[in-house]
Amino acid sequence: LSVVAFVLPLGLARDTEPPSIGSLSFFLAIGLGFLLVEITLIQRFVLFLGFPTYALSVVLFALLVFSGIGSLLTSGIQDPRRGLVGVLVAASLLIAVSAFGLQPLLRSLIDLPFAARVVVAVVLLAPFGLLLGAPMPIGLRRFEALHPRSVPYAWGVNGVASVFASVLGVVVAINFGFMVAGLLGAACYAFALLHAATGRWPSS
């Protein structure tokens, strides 16, 4: 159904030439990557915070707040291409490192009081939110300059990818583990990095 939702609008468009699948793949990648990382982080913090409801609440709160801040901060970036590439390099590395290092770190801090563990969780999640919140607005500005009448496609593809990733993340985690799910999220951001570094940008 997600594939149909991705392809069908492109095939049915008649009033304007739809953007290519290649140009939309950036939003597909970050939509998949964000949810894969989010699902992995929720699982990582379940044991640390004690209950799944606590992990869900704290992780969603922190990621949404800090991704909003990260999105806001992109308005000050003078060179969008260099800024997007830098953010995606940092995001890919952070996600990959966390796939191996986050669980041992949380295990070493698990004896802290609950309130302290919540603070630690928010502090650790802040860099994820700041970095993962930046690619969408920069990517949208780039896409709008290249395809000014097609921005709804970008939003739609990103939303479809998020829905698909919520199922994909669970399937991958059950069959291969949450480390692999996290690394898959890093791979999505690495693909977005390649797209930003080598793809077409509007002329200044």
Secondary structure, DSSP 8 states (H G I E B T S, - for coil): -HHHHHHHHHHH--SS----HHHHHHHHHHHHHHHHHHHHHHHHHHHHHSSHHHHHHHHHHHHHHHHHHHHHHGGG-S-HHHHHHHHHHHHHHHHHHHHHHHHHHHHHTTTS-HHHHHHHHHHHHHHHHHHHTSHHHHHHHHHHHH-TT-HHHHHHHHHHHHHHHHHHHHHHHHHH-HHHHHHHHHHHHHHHHHHHHHS-----
